Amino acid sequence: YRGAQIRTRLTNTPEEKPTQQYLALEKSIQKNRHIEKIIDAQGNTQTDSHTIAHAFQNYYATLYTEEHTEQAIQDEYAKYTEQLTDKQQQTLDADTQPSDL
């Protein structure tokens, strides 16, 4: 119940056991936060949750690759960034799973 309050971000909720009305409100708010469909890179509309997660995975996997950015732009950007630790680099290099999205 407390998790539902936090996710819904409702303020001024009474400190008592949840009512059916409150739970219905929380469910309604969460339904509006769910991605129901997406247009993938090929222009197809996807509605299956696993396919949607896979589309996001593919999008972000190709978004941040060297081949899409000129080296001069990367060099300029690197001037303002900090060096990653080995652990941070390993984390970023790990494959993204649909469940991570």
QUISUL-V542857 format. One record per residue. RES is the residue in one small letter. D_LAST is the distance of its C-alpha to the last C-alpha in Angstrom with 2 decimals. Layout:
res = <RES	RES>
d_last = <D_LAST	D_LAST>
//
This chain:
res = <y	r	g	a	q	i	r	t	r	l	t	n	t	p	e	e	k	p	t	q	q	y	l	a	l	e	k	s	i	q	k	n	r	h	i	e	k	i	i	d	a	q	g	n	t	q	t	d	s	h	t	i	a	h	a	f	q	n	y	y	a	t	l	y	t	e	e	h	t	e	q	a	i	q	d	e	y	a	k	y	t	e	q	l	t	d	k	q	q	q	t	l	d	a	d	t	q	p	s	d	l>
d_last = <23.79	23.26	19.46	19.97	22.18	19.76	16.83	19.41	20.99	24.40	27.36	30.75	29.74	32.61	32.56	33.34	31.89	29.48	31.21	30.19	30.17	27.70	25.32	25.65	24.93	21.77	20.60	21.56	19.69	16.39	16.99	17.26	13.81	12.17	11.55	14.37	14.86	14.16	16.63	15.56	17.37	20.30	20.81	20.05	18.64	15.91	15.67	14.28	10.83	10.30	11.83	9.80	6.47	9.03	10.48	7.74	7.69	11.43	11.85	10.54	12.28	15.42	15.28	16.18	18.81	22.46	23.84	22.68	24.41	28.09	29.12	31.17	28.22	26.26	29.43	29.94	26.43	26.85	29.90	27.88	25.20	25.55	25.61	22.69	23.73	23.49	20.91	18.66	19.24	18.40	15.04	14.24	15.82	13.84	11.91	8.14	7.34	5.58	5.48	3.79	0.00>
//
